[in-house]
Amino acid sequence: MVRKLKYHEQKLLRRLDLVNWEASGGNLAEVRALRRYRVGRREDYVLYKELARAVRTLARRLRDLGPASAAFRARCAAALLEKLHGLGLVNSRQSLAVCESLSAAAFCRRRLPCLLVKLRMAQNLRHAVTFVEQGHVRVGPEVVTDPALLVPRAVEDFITWVDASRLRQKVLDYNQERDDFDLAA
């Protein structure tokens, strides 16, 4: 139980947010994104913003190249679009206009907990973050405990439960697919 604050204590704490003191600089969009995508560390979101800004500036520079370097521009644009499509940040490889609208939210959507919700392995992001932190999820052969892992498209199909996970056993029991041989191992 916490005692009620006195008048002068309330007055001092009126403009201070003790929970999000780093992000309380007035940037509400950033705080909303941190809460929406369950980003645990603000530094991760700042890094995503910087990466998105770098991609946007690169796309603008490629767009502004003159007609003398059309072949170079087409080759670099195709390489950039292929890389971003492989990472899952853009959906089409058609034009650089897609790259110019890239945001930090695209990076947040490629985090492992967001993909767990998308693959319906978790009901919501809070549960997905908990599953990842507790070590119930693996990507390929590696057990992942960091929810900040960005998953490319090529690896997205290899997101599964850890073999010894209780959640995997519950899913197999529910689907009536559990093997007796797995019980011995």
N, C-alpha and C positions, 0 to 999 in steps of 0.2 A: 504494500500500500504506500502510496506517495501522498505526502501532505499537500494541502492546497497552498499555492504560492501566495506570498504576500504582495501587496500592491506594488512596491518598488521592484520586486523580482519579476512580476508580470510586465512591468514597464520596460525593464532591461531586456527581457526575452521576446518582446513583441515582434521585432523584425529579424529574429534569428531562427533559422531552421536547423535544429541539431541533427536531424536524420540525414539530410542531403546538404550539408554545409558547403561541400565543394561545388555542387551544381546549383546553389541558390543565388547565383549571380544574375538572375533574371532571365536565363535562357530556358523558357518553359518547354519549348519544342524538344530540346535535348532531354529534359527530365521525362517528358512523355514517352520518348523513344526508349529510354533506359527502362522504364516501367513496362512498356508494351512488349518489348522483346526480351525482358528479363536479363538484361546485360548487367552482370555483377560488378564489373569495374568500369568506371567512367573512362579510363585510359583506353580501353578497347574501342569504345564508341568514338573517341577523338581520333584514334588511328583510322577507323573506318571512314570518318569524314575527310581526313587528309588523303586517303587513297582514292576516294570518289572524286575529290577535287583534282587530284593529279590526272586521273583518267579523263575528266572533262576538259582540262587544259590541253592535254595531248590530242584529244579529238578536235578541239578548236584549231590547234596548230596545223593538224593534218588537213582540215577543211580549208584553211586559209592559204595553203600552198598554191603557187601559181600554176598556170597551164603547162609550163615548161617541164614540170616534174610530175606529170599525171601518172606515169607508170610507177614511180616511187610511191606516190600517194596511194594508189590503188593497192600496191603490195603491202604497205604498212597498215593501211586501214583493214585489209583482209586479215592480217596477222593479229591486229588488236581485237577485232571482232571475234576471231576464232578463239583467242585466249579468254576473253570475257565470257563467251558462250560455253567454253569448256569448264570454267569456274562456276557457271550457273548464274552469273550476274545479269545477263541479258538473254532474252528469249529468241531473238532472231539475229541473223548475220547479214541483214540486208543493207543497212546504211549506218553512217556515223551519227545520225540524229539520235539513235538509241543510246549511244555512248554519252552524248551531251546531256542527257537527262538522268544519268546514273546518280544515285544518292546513297547515303550511308545505310539506309533501310534495306537496300539490296544485299549488302554485306551481312546485315543482321538476319535476313531471311535465310541465308546459307549456313547459319550456325547449326550445330548438331541438335540442340533441343527443338529448334523450329522445324527441322526435318523430321524429328520423331513425331511431332504433332501432325505434320503433313502426311506421314506414312501411317498414321493412326496407331502408333505404338504407345502413345500417351494421350491422355484426355486434354491436358492443357500444358502450357509452358512451365508452370510451377512444378508439376509432376515430372515433366521431361528433364528439367534441370536437376531435380532430386535424383532421378534414375541415373543420369550421367555422373553426377558427383559421387554416388554410392558405388559406381563401378558395375552397373547392370548391362551396359551397352558396349559393344565392340564394333569397330569399323575395320573390316577385313579380319586379320588375325590379332590386331592390337586392341586391348582393352583401353577405353578412353575415359578419363575422369575429369577432363577439362571441358566445360560447356562452351568455351570460346573457339572450339575447333571449327574451321570453315571446311565444308565438305564439297569437293567438286562433283560435277555430274557423273564422271566415270566411276567414282567410289560410292555414289549414293545407293547403288543396288546391294552393296555389301554391308549395310548397317543391319546388325542383328543383335539378339540377346547373347550374353555370355552363357556358355554351356552350363555352368554351375549356378546360374541365377535362379532364384525362387520365382521370379516373374515369368521366366521362360517355362518353368515347370507348370505354373498355373495356366498359362496360355495353352500348353499342350494338353493339360487335363481338360480344359474347357472345350477344346476342339476334338477331344478324344483321339489324339494322335500320339500320346505318350507311349514309349516303348519300354518293356520291362528290362531290356538290356541296358538302357540308360540309367535305370535305378541302381544297378550293380556298380556302374562306373562312377 
